[in-house]
Amino acid sequence: MRATFRLFPWDVEGDLDAARALADDGIDRVALAATYHGARTITPRHPAHRIVDVPHSASYLRGASPLPAGDFSFDRARAELEAADIEVGVWAVVGHLDAALPSLPRVRNAFGDRLDHAPCLSHEAVRAALREIVAAAAVAARGGTLHLEALGWQGLGHGSLHEKLHGADLADGAAELLALCACEACAERAGMSQAQAVGAVRAALARASDPSRADADADADALDALRRARAETAERFAVDALEVAFGAGVRTVGIAAAELPLQTGADASGLDVLVDCWGDVARGRGNLARAGGGTAYVDALTGDPDGFAAAWADLVAHGATGLHVYHAGLASTERRRAAARAAAAITSPDADAERGEMRST
């Protein structure tokens, strides 16, 4: 059992002590961002800056990528980490685009609102560009591990912006409906006209806001067809992304359980399925049960650091086969060290042996 900590290139680049400090804290494996969406991040230990503002999605790799080049270097950060004997995997955010590749079609909801961060997967031009992002990251993985994020459709919430969605008291399901693409291409995939798709989504929104509106369920079948086509499109693209990654010689692909295609087209032994275990432990247990186990993706940025060890051990007892920790660069030194201690206690050879003995009795 292993633990992996996520990291940005700017957490390391320009800080000569960063890699050694990670190693001294007990961190021996990281997933380093090679492509990432827009963000404003804190760097609590960096000698040259405390805030990094990244206004758009970018690639931090050398060489060709559809994404614009960022101001930091994946390769330089990787070299410093590897010099400290830290294993480096590649972390690529694929389908969350902020102010990048503006010519690519975006999700258009039933009101014609354009979700800038959410590319519409119904368009081959979008899928081709995203495959190129995966391919560039797969080459950077050098036969090792590639962690793929944001392969599917993006939701309404957008953490890279100053969100102003609260206070509207959206009805249950409204956020999902407002992020449901009703463009002509999506409607065609669902076997209907765009007008029918728009009408179905708007009717569902009206019914969600006012359940007494009996007329609002008239297009329920059309809405179901739109959702099925959406799911099938995401599934096909996820399979394509895995084929690109493994075709480039990647040994292991990390993928969120929520984005894992039913038919992977790949050897399951090469997949590291990340199960969302952020927040309440009971929620994590439930997600692990539904996923049939997997790597517990945990958050070190919130909660009581003194409780990490017990909470994460509980997840392992309920089917987690590894830990993936967010985030070694963003966390305070206290939180990072607590997370590293907790991960070490859970993933040590002695702990593995003890769990093996318990299973055999």
Backbone torsions as a table, in degrees:
resi	resn	phi	psi	omega
1	MET	NA	136.2	-177.9
2	ARG	-127.1	161.3	174.0
3	ALA	-121.2	135.9	178.3
4	THR	-120.8	135.7	178.6
5	PHE	-112.1	135.3	177.7
6	ARG	-79.3	152.2	-173.3
7	LEU	-157.0	148.4	173.7
8	PHE	-101.3	152.5	176.3
9	PRO	-58.0	-37.3	-177.2
10	TRP	-72.2	-10.2	172.5
11	ASP	-71.6	-21.4	-173.3
12	VAL	-113.3	-48.2	-174.7
13	GLU	-60.6	129.9	179.7
14	GLY	86.9	-3.0	177.1
15	ASP	-120.4	100.2	-174.5
16	LEU	-65.1	-18.4	-178.0
17	ASP	-97.9	-6.7	-170.2
18	ALA	-62.9	-50.0	-176.3
19	ALA	-64.1	-43.6	179.7
20	ARG	-65.4	-37.0	178.4
21	ALA	-63.8	-40.2	176.1
22	LEU	-60.5	-47.5	179.7
23	ALA	-62.8	-41.3	179.3
24	ASP	-64.4	-29.3	177.3
25	ASP	-77.7	-6.3	177.7
26	GLY	97.9	11.8	179.5
27	ILE	-91.1	121.6	-176.8
28	ASP	-121.3	2.6	177.6
29	ARG	-150.2	131.8	179.9
30	VAL	-132.0	157.4	168.0
31	ALA	-108.6	109.1	-172.7
32	LEU	-97.5	128.9	-176.6
33	ALA	-65.5	123.5	175.1
34	ALA	-101.1	-32.8	170.3
35	THR	-134.6	144.7	-177.5
36	TYR	-152.8	155.2	177.9
37	HIS	-80.2	177.3	177.2
38	GLY	-62.8	147.8	-178.1
39	ALA	-166.5	159.9	167.4
40	ARG	-123.9	110.0	-170.7
41	THR	-118.5	153.1	176.3
42	ILE	-94.9	146.2	176.0
43	THR	-127.3	84.5	-166.7
44	PRO	-66.6	-13.7	-177.6
45	ARG	-119.1	-1.9	-172.2
46	HIS	-72.2	134.4	-177.2
47	PRO	-73.1	-19.2	-173.8
48	ALA	-105.7	-19.8	-178.7
49	HIS	-156.1	160.0	175.1
50	ARG	-118.9	-20.1	178.2
51	ILE	-128.8	132.3	172.6
52	VAL	-115.8	121.2	-179.4
53	ASP	-105.7	114.1	180.0
54	VAL	-112.5	103.1	-170.5
55	PRO	-76.8	-13.9	-176.6
56	HIS	-148.4	162.4	173.4
57	SER	-60.1	144.3	-175.4
58	ALA	-153.8	159.9	171.7
59	SER	-105.8	137.6	178.3
60	TYR	-108.4	16.4	179.2
61	LEU	-95.8	154.2	168.3
62	ARG	-78.2	152.4	174.7
63	GLY	93.8	-176.4	-171.3
64	ALA	-69.0	136.4	171.9
65	SER	-157.8	143.6	176.2
66	PRO	-62.1	-25.5	-177.2
67	LEU	-78.9	149.8	174.4
68	PRO	-65.0	151.5	-179.6
69	ALA	-73.0	136.4	177.0
70	GLY	-85.6	176.5	-176.1
71	ASP	-85.9	-2.1	-177.7
72	PHE	-122.1	164.5	-173.3
73	SER	-118.2	118.6	173.0
74	PHE	-59.7	-44.8	-175.1
75	ASP	-63.0	-42.6	179.6
76	ARG	-65.6	-41.7	178.5
77	ALA	-64.9	-42.6	179.3
78	ARG	-61.3	-42.8	-179.0
79	ALA	-60.2	-41.2	179.9
80	GLU	-67.8	-39.5	179.0
81	LEU	-66.8	-45.1	-179.2
82	GLU	-66.0	-31.4	176.4
83	ALA	-65.0	-22.3	176.6
84	ALA	-95.9	15.1	178.7
85	ASP	63.8	34.1	175.2
86	ILE	-103.0	126.3	178.3
87	GLU	-72.8	133.6	-174.9
88	VAL	-117.6	119.1	169.5
89	GLY	-100.3	163.4	-177.7
90	VAL	-98.5	131.9	178.4
91	TRP	-114.9	119.7	-177.0
92	ALA	-124.9	119.0	170.2
93	VAL	-86.1	118.8	-167.5
94	VAL	-98.2	-59.0	-169.2
95	GLY	-107.5	22.6	172.6
96	HIS	-110.4	103.1	-172.8
97	LEU	-112.0	122.4	177.3
98	ASP	-113.4	115.3	175.4
99	ALA	50.4	32.8	178.9
100	ALA	-131.6	149.8	-180.0
101	LEU	49.7	55.2	-174.2
102	PRO	-64.0	-18.9	-179.6
103	SER	-75.6	-15.6	179.5
104	LEU	-75.2	137.8	178.7
105	PRO	-60.2	141.8	177.3
106	ARG	-112.3	166.0	174.6
107	VAL	-59.0	132.5	173.5
108	ARG	-121.1	116.1	-177.4
109	ASN	-80.3	-174.2	-173.4
110	ALA	-67.4	-11.2	176.3
111	PHE	-102.8	5.8	-179.8
112	GLY	81.7	6.0	179.3
113	ASP	-70.1	133.5	-179.9
114	ARG	-94.9	123.1	176.6
115	LEU	-93.9	99.1	-170.6
116	ASP	-58.8	-34.3	-175.5
117	HIS	-80.7	-8.2	-168.8
118	ALA	-115.2	96.1	176.8
119	PRO	-66.3	146.3	179.8
120	CYS	-88.0	113.2	-175.1
121	LEU	-72.1	-8.4	178.9
122	SER	-72.7	-11.0	-177.8
123	HIS	-99.4	129.4	-179.9
124	GLU	-61.0	-34.6	179.0
125	ALA	-60.7	-37.4	177.2
126	VAL	-67.0	-50.1	-177.5
127	ARG	-61.5	-38.1	179.4
128	ALA	-64.5	-43.5	179.5
129	ALA	-64.6	-41.2	-179.9
130	LEU	-68.6	-34.8	174.7
131	ARG	-62.5	-37.3	177.4
132	GLU	-64.4	-37.7	176.7
133	ILE	-62.5	-44.4	177.9
134	VAL	-62.3	-44.0	-177.0
135	ALA	-61.7	-43.6	179.8
136	ALA	-63.5	-40.6	178.8
137	ALA	-68.4	-36.4	179.6
138	ALA	-64.6	-39.6	176.4
139	VAL	-62.2	-41.4	-179.8
140	ALA	-64.7	-24.9	-179.1
141	ALA	-69.6	-18.6	174.5
142	ARG	52.6	44.9	177.3
143	GLY	79.3	5.9	-178.4
144	GLY	-99.3	-125.3	-174.0
145	THR	-112.1	135.7	176.9
146	LEU	-124.2	121.5	177.2
147	HIS	-100.3	117.1	-178.0
148	LEU	-101.9	130.7	-179.8
149	GLU	-127.8	148.0	176.4
150	ALA	62.2	52.9	175.8
151	LEU	-83.2	-27.3	-174.0
152	GLY	-99.1	-163.5	178.7
153	TRP	-67.9	139.8	179.0
154	GLN	-91.5	144.5	-177.7
155	GLY	-82.5	-175.8	-178.6
156	LEU	-68.7	-43.1	-179.5
157	GLY	-61.6	139.7	-174.4
158	HIS	-140.3	96.2	-173.7
159	GLY	-67.5	-8.7	-178.9
160	SER	-87.8	-7.8	178.8
161	LEU	-112.0	166.9	172.8
162	HIS	-78.6	92.8	-172.7
163	GLU	-63.3	138.9	174.0
164	LYS	-132.4	55.2	-179.0
165	LEU	-104.3	-12.6	-177.6
166	HIS	-79.2	156.7	177.1
167	GLY	92.8	-13.9	179.4
168	ALA	-83.0	-8.7	179.8
169	ASP	51.3	51.9	179.1
170	LEU	-59.3	137.4	178.1
171	ALA	-67.9	160.5	177.9
172	ASP	-55.2	129.3	178.6
173	GLY	86.9	-9.2	-176.1
174	ALA	-67.4	-38.0	-179.6
175	ALA	-61.8	-40.8	178.6
176	GLU	-64.1	-41.2	-179.1
177	LEU	-68.0	-34.4	179.7
178	LEU	-73.3	-14.4	176.4
179	ALA	-104.6	4.4	-178.7
180	LEU	-82.3	118.8	-176.2
181	CYS	-72.0	130.1	178.7
182	ALA	-123.0	32.0	179.1
183	CYS	-72.5	171.7	-177.0
184	GLU	-61.7	-40.2	-178.8
185	ALA	-66.2	-41.3	179.1
186	CYS	-67.4	-39.8	178.0
187	ALA	-63.0	-42.9	179.6
188	GLU	-61.4	-41.7	178.3
189	ARG	-62.1	-30.8	-179.8
190	ALA	-87.6	0.4	176.5
191	GLY	77.0	35.9	-178.9
192	MET	-147.1	170.0	175.7
193	SER	-78.5	160.6	177.4
194	GLN	-63.9	-36.7	179.3
195	ALA	-61.2	-39.2	178.7
196	GLN	-67.3	-40.7	178.7
197	ALA	-63.5	-46.7	179.0
198	VAL	-60.1	-44.6	-179.8
199	GLY	-62.1	-40.6	-179.2
200	ALA	-64.1	-44.0	-178.4
201	VAL	-69.7	-42.3	179.6
202	ARG	-64.2	-38.8	178.1
203	ALA	-63.4	-41.0	179.0
204	ALA	-65.0	-39.1	176.9
205	LEU	-64.7	-40.7	179.0
206	ALA	-63.7	-41.3	-179.9
207	ARG	-68.8	-37.7	178.4
208	ALA	-62.0	-36.3	-179.6
209	SER	-78.5	-29.2	-178.2
210	ASP	-143.5	88.7	-176.0
211	PRO	-58.7	-16.7	-179.2
212	SER	-74.0	-10.4	-178.6
213	ARG	-79.7	89.5	-176.5
214	ALA	-64.0	-26.8	-177.2
215	ASP	-72.4	-13.4	-172.3
216	ALA	-77.7	-6.5	179.2
217	ASP	-100.5	12.5	-175.6
218	ALA	-62.6	-29.6	-176.6
219	ASP	-108.1	31.8	-178.5
220	ALA	-60.8	-38.6	179.9
221	ASP	-64.5	-40.2	178.9
222	ALA	-65.1	-39.4	178.8
223	LEU	-64.2	-42.4	177.7
224	ASP	-61.5	-41.5	179.7
225	ALA	-64.8	-38.7	178.8
226	LEU	-64.3	-42.3	179.1
227	ARG	-67.3	-40.0	178.8
228	ARG	-62.8	-44.9	179.8
229	ALA	-62.6	-38.9	178.2
230	ARG	-61.6	-46.8	-179.7
231	ALA	-64.4	-41.4	180.0
232	GLU	-65.0	-38.1	179.1
233	THR	-64.9	-44.6	178.1
234	ALA	-63.8	-39.5	179.6
235	GLU	-62.2	-45.7	-179.2
236	ARG	-64.3	-39.9	179.9
237	PHE	-68.2	-38.6	178.4
238	ALA	-61.1	-41.2	176.3
239	VAL	-61.7	-44.3	178.1
240	ASP	-58.8	-44.3	-178.2
241	ALA	-62.9	-41.7	178.3
242	LEU	-64.9	-40.6	178.9
243	GLU	-63.6	-39.8	177.5
244	VAL	-62.6	-45.8	-176.9
245	ALA	-64.4	-51.9	-178.4
246	PHE	-68.5	-31.6	177.1
247	GLY	-65.2	-23.7	178.0
248	ALA	-88.4	4.9	175.7
249	GLY	93.4	9.1	177.8
250	VAL	-64.0	135.7	-179.1
251	ARG	-80.6	-43.7	-176.4
252	THR	-134.0	135.3	175.0
253	VAL	-116.2	122.4	173.0
254	GLY	-88.0	134.2	-177.1
255	ILE	-148.0	141.4	179.0
256	ALA	-66.5	140.5	179.9
257	ALA	-56.8	-35.2	-178.7
258	ALA	-67.6	-20.3	-178.6
259	GLU	-108.1	3.5	-178.2
260	LEU	-72.5	122.0	178.4
261	PRO	-69.6	150.5	-179.4
262	LEU	-63.5	-39.0	175.8
263	GLN	-114.1	104.7	-171.2
264	THR	-77.5	-23.5	-175.1
265	GLY	68.2	13.5	-176.5
266	ALA	-140.1	161.7	175.7
267	ASP	-65.9	118.6	-176.5
268	ALA	-59.8	-23.3	179.8
269	SER	-66.9	-17.7	178.6
270	GLY	-91.4	3.7	-178.5
271	LEU	-104.1	135.6	172.4
272	ASP	-112.5	102.6	-173.5
273	VAL	-88.3	116.8	-178.5
274	LEU	-91.6	124.3	-178.2
275	VAL	-105.6	127.7	-178.0
276	ASP	-65.4	110.5	178.4
277	CYS	-122.9	27.0	177.2
278	TRP	-70.8	148.4	174.9
279	GLY	82.7	-140.5	-173.2
280	ASP	-60.8	136.3	-178.6
281	VAL	-61.9	-38.1	-179.7
282	ALA	-61.1	-37.2	176.6
283	ARG	-63.4	-43.7	178.3
284	GLY	-61.4	-42.8	177.6
285	ARG	-58.2	-45.2	-179.6
286	GLY	-61.7	-42.9	179.2
287	ASN	-65.7	-38.9	176.9
288	LEU	-63.2	-41.7	179.7
289	ALA	-62.6	-43.9	-179.4
290	ARG	-66.2	-33.3	-178.6
291	ALA	-85.1	-8.6	-176.2
292	GLY	72.1	32.6	-178.6
293	GLY	93.8	-176.5	-178.6
294	GLY	137.9	-174.7	178.8
295	THR	-81.3	126.7	-179.8
296	ALA	-77.3	117.9	177.2
297	TYR	-91.6	109.4	-171.5
298	VAL	-117.3	161.5	-174.6
299	ASP	-113.4	122.0	177.8
300	ALA	-99.3	5.9	-175.5
301	LEU	-92.0	-15.0	-180.0
302	THR	-130.3	170.8	179.4
303	GLY	81.5	175.9	-178.4
304	ASP	-82.6	117.2	179.5
305	PRO	-56.0	-31.8	178.8
306	ASP	-67.8	-14.0	-179.6
307	GLY	-98.6	-2.1	-178.0
308	PHE	-58.1	-48.1	-173.4
309	ALA	-59.4	-48.2	-178.2
310	ALA	-66.6	-42.4	-178.2
311	ALA	-64.8	-43.9	-176.9
312	TRP	-74.0	-33.3	174.8
313	ALA	-63.2	-36.9	177.1
314	ASP	-61.7	-41.1	178.6
315	LEU	-64.5	-40.5	177.7
316	VAL	-63.4	-39.8	178.6
317	ALA	-64.8	-20.4	-179.0
318	HIS	-109.2	27.8	168.3
319	GLY	113.1	-5.1	178.0
320	ALA	-69.4	134.1	-178.3
321	THR	-106.2	3.5	177.9
322	GLY	-178.0	176.4	179.6
323	LEU	-125.5	141.5	174.2
324	HIS	-130.1	115.7	-166.7
325	VAL	-110.7	130.3	176.3
326	TYR	-112.4	111.4	19.4
327	HIS	-159.2	133.4	-173.6
328	ALA	-70.7	-21.9	179.3
329	GLY	-90.1	-37.0	-177.2
330	LEU	-78.9	-30.0	-175.1
331	ALA	-68.6	147.5	171.5
332	SER	-62.2	163.5	179.0
333	THR	-60.2	-41.2	178.5
334	GLU	-60.3	-47.2	-178.9
335	ARG	-65.6	-42.4	-178.4
336	ARG	-63.3	-44.1	179.9
337	ARG	-66.1	-39.0	177.0
338	ALA	-63.7	-41.0	178.7
339	ALA	-65.3	-41.5	179.6
340	ALA	-65.2	-41.2	178.0
341	ARG	-63.8	-44.3	-179.7
342	ALA	-62.5	-44.6	179.8
343	ALA	-63.8	-41.0	-179.5
344	ALA	-64.1	-40.4	-179.3
345	ALA	-65.1	-36.0	-175.9
346	ILE	-81.3	-33.7	-173.1
347	THR	-101.6	4.7	-178.9
348	SER	-66.4	155.2	177.0
349	PRO	-56.7	-37.1	179.2
350	ASP	-63.8	-41.4	179.0
351	ALA	-66.0	-40.5	177.0
352	ASP	-61.5	-43.1	-179.4
353	ALA	-64.4	-41.1	179.9
354	GLU	-63.9	-41.4	177.9
355	ARG	-65.3	-36.9	177.9
356	GLY	-63.6	-40.6	178.0
357	GLU	-64.9	-39.9	-179.9
358	MET	-64.6	-38.4	179.9
359	ARG	-69.1	-29.0	-175.8
360	SER	-84.5	-11.8	-179.2
361	THR	-95.3	NA	NA
